[in-house]
Amino acid sequence: MKAMVLDAPRRKLKLAELPMPQPAAGQVLIKVHACGVCRTDLHVVDGDLADGKLPIIPGHEIVGVVAGKGAAVERFNVGDRVGVPWLGYTCGTCRYCASGQENLCGHARFTGYHLDGGYAEYTLADQRYCFAIPDEYDDVSAAPLLCAGLIGYRSLVMAGDAKRLGLYGFGAAAHIVAQVARYQGREIYAFTRQGDAEGQQFARRLGAAWAGASTTTPPEPLDAAIIFAPVGALVPQALCATRKGGIVVCAGIHMSDIPAFPYSLLWGERRIQSVANLTRRDGEEFLKLAPQVPVRTATETFDLTQANEALARLREGKITGAAVLVPDSARVPTSALSRRGAQQ
């Protein structure tokens, strides 16, 4: 099979011809039809996350069909369409797993970081950590739901019942969360890089009540803010924009250092909350909710061999919505659904 492989941090991925992986007892072999390009992939490639496996095939927003299965697989049959998220394994027995916090399991393994992911024509996954994909979505439009959607959903839950919600960094996750939040009757305030008129216009098309630069004070105090951009300096800025009793949710798996700030920004019972990974329950809840909204994903497709280009454009903030890799062998066109999402 063809795969894009990371040999060492801060290097470009290399196209490789690898043996077809063989599923163990509880694993499914998946023919990859689409794999989203996530900011966490950038953190892996750029060496911000340094404890993973090398070499590694990145990618954890995987959509494909079961092409083979191990002897103990009961959840899926050959030909079933499945999605594979970031969370790829937990021990199931520690205090966190036992209390519904499997996202905090100290023995957790993550797709595209510890386990080879979806920047390939085929991949393996533990049947327990795969999801059925709603029929309303084609492969390309479904891929961003597997991380941008799931982490975004968990972040939105952490924000509580906030009426006025700020979203810092209007990329793949924020454009999905904005649709869910609007469905729930919330007001969206979108914050982008200075001068990103296109991103601000995109946010307004998705129903944002206001959109501006991340250094700007919104016209109304926020009840909560979710920070998707991996920029620590946004934490005190978001605190400044948030009312007393509000919450600032840090949604990224990696963030630059948070600068010192006066206690007065935190005083007034404001809170800072991090989001770590996801649980399978998050996936089940969100994939049930997404078609009800309905969430429309804006996508830009790249061939599997263009993974480095997709990562570079994401790093530079030049992707509107989400980038998705499509192997030549999958022959999945950008659907009408994806095109409609990009035009919203």
N, C-alpha and C positions, 0 to 999 in steps of 0.2 A: 504494500500500500504506500501511497504518498503521504508525507507528513511534513509539517514545518516544525523544526526542532530548535530549542534554545540550548546551546552548549555551555554558555557561561553568561553571567550578567553583563549588561551594557554592550551586548553584541547583537548583530542582526540574526534573525532566525534563518536556518538553513533548510533548504528543501532536501528531503532524504527519502530513499526507498527502503522501507522497513518490512520485516516479516509480518504477515497477518497475525494479530494477537488471537490467542485461544482462550475462551472463557473458562474460568474455574467453576466450581459447583454452583455458587450462588450468583454468578455473573451473567450479564447479557452482552453479546457482541452487537454493536450498533453500527450500521452503515450511516455515516454522517451526511445529512442533507443540508444543514446550515449550522453555523456556530457564530454567535455574537462576539464582538470584540469589546471587552470590558476594560474600564480604567484599572481594575485590579490586574489584568494582564500586563498593563504598562508597568505597574509596580513590581511584578515578577521579572519582567524583561530588564527593567532599569535597575534592579538590585535593591529596591526599597524593602522588599520582602526577601530575606536572605536565607531562610531555613528550609527551603523546599528541596526537591530532588533535582539533580542535574546529571545528565541532560534530561529535559522535560519537553513534552508536547503541551503547549499552553491551551487554554480555552475551556470555559465552564458554562457557556450558554448554548448547550448542544441540543439540537433536534435531529432525530433520525428514526430509522426503523430497525427493529430487532432482526438481525441477520443470522443469529445463532444464540444458543443459550446453554448454560451448564445444567448438570443433572438435577440440581436442587431448585431450579427456578420454577416458581409456580405463578407469579404475578403476571407474567407476560408470555405471549406466544410469538413465534417467528412471524414477521409482517406487522406487528403492532407498532404504532408510532409512539415514541417516548421522548421525554426531555430529561436532561441531566444538568443539575445545578452545581454550585460551588461546593456544597457539603457532600462529600463522597463516602464518608465512613465515620462512625462513632463507636465507642466501646460498648455502650448500652447498659453498663453496670455502675458507673461512677455516680457520685452524688448529683452531678448536673444532669446526666442522662435520666436518672431516676426521678428528677423533679421537673421534667419538662423543659430543661435548659440545655438540650444536647448541643446547641450552638457554642456552648462554653466548655465542652468536653476536652480534657487535656490530651486525649489520644485521638482527637479528630484528624481526619485526612481530607484534603481538599482537591477537587478536580482541577487539573491544569497547574498544580503547584506541588503536591505530593504524588498525585496520580495523573498519568498521562491523560490529556484532555482531547478537545475536539478540533484542533487545527490539523486535522487528518481526515483521510477517507473512511477510516474505521476507528472505533474506540471501544474500550471495555468499561462497564459500570456495574456496581452492586445493585441488584434488582430492588433492594429496599430503599435506595436513594434516587430512584427514577420516578418521574411523574407521567401520567397520561396527559397528552396535549389536547385541549379543547378543539372540537371540530371546526369551530368558527375561525381558527387561525391556520394559515398555511405555514410552511416550515420557516420561511424567512421572517415573517411578521411575528412568529411565536418565539424566536430565539432570544430577543431582548427581555422577554418576560421572565427568563430563567435566572437572571441576576439583577439587572436594572429594575425589573418589576418586583422581584421578591424582596430584595434589600430595601427598595423604595417603600414597599408595603409595610415591612417591619418598622421602618423609620416613621411612617405616618401613624402607625399604631402607638409608637412611643411618644408622639406629639400630643396624644390625648384628644380632647374634643375641641382643640383650637379652632376658632372661627376665622381669624386672620392668620394665614400661614405664609411664612416667607420661605422661599426655596433659593439657596445660594449655589449657583452653578447649574445652568439650565441645559443639561445634556440628556443622556439616555434615560437615567433614572428619573430626573425631574419631569421630563415630558410625559412619562407614564403616571407618576404620582399626581401631577397637576390634573390629569383627567379623572383620576379616582377622587381626589379632593373636591373637585367641582361637582362630581356626581353626589358627593356627600353634603353639598351645600356650603362649602367653605369658600372664602375669598383667597385668591392666590396673589402673592407679591413676589415677582421673579427678579433675581439679582444675577447679573452676568459680568463678564470682564468689561473693563472700561472701553467704551467705543464699540461694543458688540451689538450694533444696531440690528443685525440679522437675527441674533439670538433673542433679543428683546421683542422683535416683531413676531417671531415664532411663538414666544410665550403668550403674547396677546392673542394670537390666533387660537391658542388652546384655552382661552378664557381668563387669562390673568387680568386682574383688576388694575394692576400697575406693573411696570417693568422698568428697571434702571440699573445703573452700575452698582457693584457690590459696595462701593465706598459711599453711596448715597443713602440718606435717611429716607425711609418710606413715608408717605403722607399720613399714615396712621400707625400707631404702635402695634407691633405684632403680638399675637397670643403665643405663638411658637414659631421657631425657625428650624429648618433642616438644612444642614451644610453638606452638600455632595462634593464640592470642590475640595481637593486635598490641601487646603491652604490654612494653616493654623491661625494666621492673622485675621481670618474671618470670624473667629470665635468672639473676641471682644467687640467686633463690629456688630455681630448679630445680637450680642447682649445689649448693646446700646439701642438697638432697634426694637427690643422686646420689652413688653410691659412688666411691671412687678407681678410675681407669681407665674411668669411665663417660663418656657423651656426652650433650650437650644440643643438640638439633636445633631450629633456628629456621626454621619452615616458611612464614612469611608473606612476601609480596613487599614489605611495608612494616611497620615496627615503630617505636614511639616510642623515644627515646634510651635506651640502656642506662646506668643509673647506675653511678658508680664503685663498685667492690667490692674487698675485700682479696684479695691474691694467694692467700691460703690456700684460698679457695674453688675456685680453678682448679688449685692444686697437687695433686699426686697423679695426674698424667697424665690429669686430666679434660680433655675437649675441647668446644669450641663449634663447631657446624657449621651453615652456612646452606644453605638449599635455594632454588635459583633456577629458576623456571619448570618445564618438563618437556621430555622428549624424546618422539619418536614411539614409540620402543621402550618407554618407560614405559606408553604407552597400549595398545600391543599386548599387553604382559605382563599389565597389570591387567585389561583387558577379557576376557582369557582366564581369569584367576583368579576374578573376581567371581562368575560363576555357579557355580563349584565350591564356594565358601564355604558357602552362597550369601549374598552381601551383600544385605540388604534395606534400602532407603532409606526413611527417614521423611520425608514431604514435606507441605508445606502449599501449596495452589495459589492463585494470584491471577490475575485477568484481566490481560492486557497493560496495560490502561489504569490498573491499580492498582500500577504499578511503584514509584511514590513511597511508597506505603503499605508495600509489601514491604521496600523499602530502610530506611524509618524503623523498622520493627519489628526488622529485623536489627540496625540500629545500637543499638537499645535492649536487645538480647539477649532478645527475646520470640519468637523462632522456635525451635521444637524440631525438630531435624533440619535440613531445607533448605527454602527457599522456591523455588517454581517458577512462572514466568509462563506462561500459556497464552492465545494469541490466540483471540478469539471464532471466527475463521474456521477454526481447527483443530478445535474442538469435541472436545477430548480430555478425557474425565472422569478424575477421580482413580480409579485402578484399585484392584481388590481387593488387588493386590500392594502398592501404596503404602499402603493403609490398614492392611494387616497390618504393614508396616514401622513405621508410626507407633505401633502398639500393642505392639511388642516391649519 
